[in-house]
Amino acid sequence: MPCVTEIDTVINYQIFDSGHKNIVFTGMTVAPVGNDQLSNSSVSISGKQLTFTDANTKKMTLNITLQFKDEDGISFMHDPQVVNEPGQQ
């Protein structure tokens, strides 16, 4: 689980090996909702990168749900967590 220690940290997820399947990002959600820590996400034109910024001003665990779609149009999700530890190094 990544631990963010710096303010305004850029978090970037990239699809680099999808087993010869055309998988792309379609977005993300985060819990708790309304946490004021993560910016809106941006998906690259190719769909292979998803980027957002973590303000990291409050100690908390953020439950992120990454949303994907494969070449057959089937949607699926993955749910990594990010731990905010402001002031830790």
C-alpha positions in Angstrom: 0.0 0.0 0.0 1.6 3.3 -1.0 2.2 5.8 1.8 2.1 9.4 0.7 4.4 11.7 2.7 4.6 14.9 0.6 1.9 17.5 0.0 0.4 17.7 -3.5 1.7 14.3 -4.6 0.9 13.3 -8.2 -0.3 9.7 -8.4 -0.2 8.1 -11.8 -1.4 4.6 -12.7 -0.3 3.2 -16.1 -1.3 0.1 -18.0 1.9 -1.3 -19.6 1.2 -5.0 -20.0 -2.4 -6.2 -20.4 -1.6 -9.6 -21.9 -2.4 -8.5 -25.5 -5.9 -7.3 -24.5 -6.9 -3.7 -25.1 -7.7 -2.6 -21.6 -8.1 1.1 -20.8 -9.0 3.2 -17.7 -12.5 4.7 -17.7 -12.2 6.6 -14.4 -12.0 6.2 -10.6 -13.9 6.7 -7.4 -12.6 7.2 -3.9 -14.0 6.6 -0.4 -14.6 8.2 1.9 -16.6 10.4 -0.5 -16.0 14.2 -0.1 -12.6 13.7 1.6 -11.0 16.8 0.0 -7.7 15.0 -0.5 -7.8 13.9 -4.1 -8.3 16.0 -7.3 -10.5 14.9 -10.1 -8.7 12.2 -12.2 -7.6 12.6 -15.8 -7.5 9.7 -18.3 -5.0 10.0 -21.1 -6.1 10.1 -24.7 -4.9 6.5 -25.2 -6.7 5.4 -22.0 -3.5 3.8 -20.7 -2.8 6.4 -17.9 -4.9 7.8 -15.1 -3.5 10.7 -13.1 -4.7 12.7 -10.0 -3.2 14.7 -7.2 -3.3 13.9 -3.5 -3.3 17.0 -1.3 -2.0 14.9 1.7 -3.1 17.4 4.3 -4.9 14.9 6.6 -3.8 11.5 7.9 -6.2 9.0 6.5 -6.5 5.9 4.3 -8.1 6.5 0.9 -9.9 3.6 -0.8 -9.5 4.1 -4.5 -11.5 2.1 -7.1 -9.9 2.2 -10.5 -12.4 1.5 -13.3 -11.4 -0.2 -16.5 -12.9 -1.5 -19.8 -11.6 -4.3 -22.0 -11.7 -4.6 -25.8 -15.0 -6.4 -25.6 -16.6 -3.5 -23.6 -16.6 -5.4 -20.3 -16.1 -3.1 -17.3 -14.2 -4.2 -14.2 -12.5 -2.6 -11.2 -9.5 -2.8 -9.0 -9.3 -1.3 -5.5 -5.8 -0.1 -4.3 -5.5 1.9 -1.1 -3.3 5.0 -0.4 -2.3 6.0 3.1 -1.8 9.7 3.8 0.9 10.5 6.3 1.5 14.2 6.2 4.8 15.3 7.7 6.3 11.8 7.7 9.5 11.0 5.8 
